[in-house]
Amino acid sequence: MPDPPAPPSQDGKMRAIIEALVFAAEEPLTLSDLMELFPEAGEAELQDYLDQIVRACEAPECGLQVTQVAGGYRMTTKGDLGEWVRALYRSRNRRRLSGAALETLAIVAYRQPITTPEIQALRGIDPSGVLQNLLEKKLVRILGRKPVVGKPILYGTTRDFLSHFGLNTLADLPSVEEFGEMLTSMAPAPRKPISEPSFEEGNGEDDEGEDEEFEDNDEDENERRDDGDDS
């Protein structure tokens, strides 16, 4: 790994660099990350730069904000501007978690550590396929095994889960009712019934759209598939 560039001598330049790092980081940028990049700078000095950036983004004319998420700092758009951001993405085919995945994720978040049989008892459906999908998306993780007969696997949420929902720690989880409303707003819209094809209007575009929608809901199909995992 190449050595990081020499730290700048000007305070304004240093703050600009840290601001760029907060913006560019794929995961929340931690103070430890900055100390690794700038070993000659003190922890208090780096924290002061972060605080300056947070305060600068609080100005009403700034559309971005810097918040503490999952133990680090992340730059996002301000919440009151969300309707404009959603309008930008509304027309795009953005892949989302299925309703089954969101429901299972909520159960894991509030009941963790929890096993597959316990989730099934709450949902009434085998969640093995959905859990596997959430594991692949790194929203849940394996915590260990429960010391009971069969030693079923225990599941819990991940750091990526905190980042995905804008939480700093699990203590920041909203009430069950509020979280349910948030999941409802994120769930895919109900699929429209398929009408009889028209020989005059059919041009192949509608068929292609239906295929894409079917692929986006593959988690529901995985849920119904019994993979034989006794976890």
C-alpha positions in Angstrom: 0.0 0.0 0.0 1.6 3.3 -1.0 2.4 5.9 1.7 -0.2 8.7 2.1 0.8 12.1 0.8 2.4 14.5 3.2 -0.1 16.5 5.3 -0.7 20.1 4.1 0.7 23.0 6.1 -2.4 25.2 5.8 -5.3 24.7 8.1 -7.9 25.6 5.4 -6.3 23.0 3.1 -6.4 20.3 5.8 -10.1 21.0 6.5 -10.9 20.8 2.8 -9.1 17.4 2.5 -11.0 16.0 5.4 -14.3 17.2 4.0 -13.4 15.5 0.7 -12.6 12.3 2.6 -16.0 12.4 4.4 -17.7 12.8 1.1 -15.8 10.2 -0.8 -15.7 7.4 1.9 -17.9 4.5 1.0 -18.4 3.8 4.7 -18.7 6.3 7.6 -15.3 7.9 8.1 -14.0 7.4 11.6 -11.5 9.4 13.6 -9.2 6.3 13.6 -9.2 6.4 9.7 -8.0 10.0 9.9 -5.3 9.3 12.5 -4.0 6.5 10.2 -3.9 8.9 7.3 -2.4 11.8 9.3 -0.3 10.2 12.1 1.5 13.5 12.8 -1.8 15.3 13.6 -3.2 15.0 17.0 -6.6 13.4 17.7 -8.0 16.6 19.2 -6.9 18.6 16.1 -8.6 16.1 13.7 -11.8 16.1 15.8 -11.8 19.9 15.6 -11.7 19.8 11.8 -14.6 17.4 11.8 -16.6 19.6 14.1 -15.9 22.6 11.8 -17.2 20.7 8.8 -20.3 19.6 10.7 -21.0 23.2 11.7 -20.4 24.6 8.2 -23.0 22.2 6.8 -25.5 23.3 9.3 -25.9 26.6 7.4 -29.4 26.8 5.8 -28.0 27.5 2.4 -26.1 24.2 2.4 -27.9 21.2 1.0 -25.6 18.6 2.7 -25.1 17.5 6.3 -22.5 15.5 8.2 -23.9 13.1 10.7 -22.5 10.5 13.0 -23.4 7.1 11.7 -22.1 3.7 12.9 -19.3 5.3 14.9 -18.1 7.5 12.0 -19.0 10.5 10.0 -21.0 10.5 6.8 -22.1 13.2 4.4 -25.7 13.1 3.2 -28.4 15.3 1.9 -30.5 17.1 4.4 -33.8 15.4 5.4 -36.1 18.3 4.5 -34.8 18.1 0.9 -35.6 14.4 0.7 -38.7 14.9 -1.6 -36.4 16.4 -4.3 -33.9 13.6 -4.0 -36.7 11.0 -4.2 -38.1 12.8 -7.2 -34.7 12.4 -8.9 -34.6 8.6 -8.4 -38.3 7.9 -8.6 -38.2 7.3 -12.3 -35.2 5.1 -12.2 -35.3 1.4 -11.8 -33.7 1.2 -8.4 -33.5 -2.2 -6.8 -35.0 -2.4 -3.3 -35.4 -5.0 -0.6 -38.6 -7.0 -1.0 -41.5 -6.8 1.5 -40.5 -10.2 2.9 -36.9 -9.1 3.4 -37.9 -5.8 5.1 -40.2 -7.7 7.5 -37.6 -10.3 8.3 -35.0 -7.5 8.8 -37.2 -5.7 11.2 -37.7 -8.9 13.3 -33.9 -9.5 13.5 -33.3 -5.8 14.4 -35.7 -5.8 17.4 -35.4 -9.4 18.6 -31.6 -10.1 18.0 -30.0 -12.4 18.7 -32.7 -14.6 17.1 -32.8 -17.9 15.4 -34.4 -19.1 12.2 -37.2 -21.1 14.0 -38.0 -18.1 16.2 -38.3 -15.9 13.1 -40.5 -18.5 11.4 -42.7 -18.6 14.5 -43.3 -14.9 14.2 -43.8 -14.8 10.4 -45.4 -18.2 9.9 -43.1 -18.8 6.9 -39.7 -20.4 6.6 -37.3 -17.4 6.3 -34.2 -19.3 5.3 -34.1 -18.0 1.7 -34.6 -14.4 2.8 -32.0 -14.7 5.6 -29.5 -15.9 3.0 -30.2 -12.9 0.8 -29.8 -10.5 3.8 -26.5 -12.2 4.6 -25.3 -11.7 1.1 -26.3 -8.0 1.3 -24.4 -7.8 4.6 -27.4 -6.4 6.5 -27.5 -9.4 8.9 -24.7 -11.5 10.3 -24.2 -14.8 12.2 -23.6 -14.2 15.9 -23.1 -17.8 16.9 -25.3 -20.7 18.0 -28.0 -20.9 20.7 -27.1 -23.4 23.4 -30.2 -25.5 23.0 -31.1 -28.8 21.3 -29.9 -28.6 17.6 -27.8 -25.4 18.3 -29.6 -23.2 15.8 -27.7 -20.2 14.3 -28.2 -16.8 16.0 -28.6 -13.8 13.7 -28.1 -10.1 14.3 -27.7 -6.9 12.3 -24.5 -5.5 11.0 -22.7 -2.2 10.7 -24.0 -1.9 7.1 -27.5 -2.1 8.6 -26.8 0.9 10.7 -25.4 2.8 7.7 -28.3 1.8 5.5 -30.9 3.2 7.9 -28.8 6.2 9.0 -28.3 5.0 12.6 -25.3 5.5 14.8 -25.9 2.6 17.2 -28.8 0.1 17.8 -29.8 2.4 20.7 -30.9 4.9 18.0 -33.5 2.5 16.6 -36.9 4.2 16.5 -40.0 2.7 18.1 -41.4 -0.4 16.5 -44.3 1.6 15.0 -42.0 4.3 13.5 -39.7 1.7 12.1 -42.7 -0.1 10.6 -43.8 3.1 8.9 -40.3 3.6 7.5 -40.2 0.0 6.1 -43.7 0.5 4.6 -42.5 3.6 2.7 -39.5 1.6 1.4 -41.4 -1.5 0.3 -42.0 -2.0 -3.4 -45.3 -0.8 -4.8 -47.9 -3.5 -5.3 -47.7 -5.1 -8.7 -50.4 -4.0 -11.1 -52.6 -6.8 -12.5 -51.6 -8.0 -16.0 -54.3 -7.2 -18.5 -55.0 -9.1 -21.7 -52.5 -8.3 -24.4 -53.6 -6.1 -27.2 -52.5 -7.1 -30.7 -52.6 -3.5 -31.8 -50.6 -2.0 -28.9 -48.2 -4.8 -28.1 -44.7 -3.8 -28.9 -42.6 -5.9 -26.4 -41.8 -3.1 -24.0 -44.4 -4.1 -21.4 -43.1 -7.7 -21.4 -39.6 -6.4 -20.7 -40.8 -4.3 -17.8 -42.6 -7.3 -16.3 -39.4 -9.4 -16.4 -37.5 -6.7 -14.6 -40.1 -6.5 -11.8 -40.1 -10.2 -11.4 -36.3 -10.2 -10.9 -36.5 -7.4 -8.3 -38.8 -9.6 -6.2 -36.6 -12.7 -6.3 -36.3 -12.6 -2.5 -40.0 -13.5 -2.2 -39.3 -16.5 -4.4 -36.2 -17.5 -2.4 -38.3 -17.4 0.7 -40.6 -20.1 -0.6 -37.7 -22.3 -1.7 -36.7 -24.9 1.0 -33.0 -25.2 0.7 -32.7 -27.9 3.4 -30.7 -25.6 5.8 -31.6 -26.6 9.3 -30.3 -23.3 10.6 
